[in-house]
Amino acid sequence: MLPRRIKPGSELIRMWKGKSHRVTVMTDGFAYAGEIFASLSEIATGITGTKWNGPRCSGLRSGSNREGTNGR
């Protein structure tokens, strides 16, 4: 389910370990790297290699300022 403030067609851009990752919000999911995903968490896990809250990883929700949250 999309957060109300994110509209289809929006792009989420996040830096992780020096690489830019671009996710496009779709009506029925999220497009990333030529594939459609049901959730941001699936994408975040694929990018980071660990289980992440997708909206938090994408910068849509605030979280703790833990080391590593920005990919450094």
Secondary structure, 3 states (H helix, E strand, C coil): CCCCCCCCCCEEEEEECCEEEEEEEECCEEEECCEEECCHHHHHHHHHCCCCCHHHHCCCCCCCCCCCCCCC
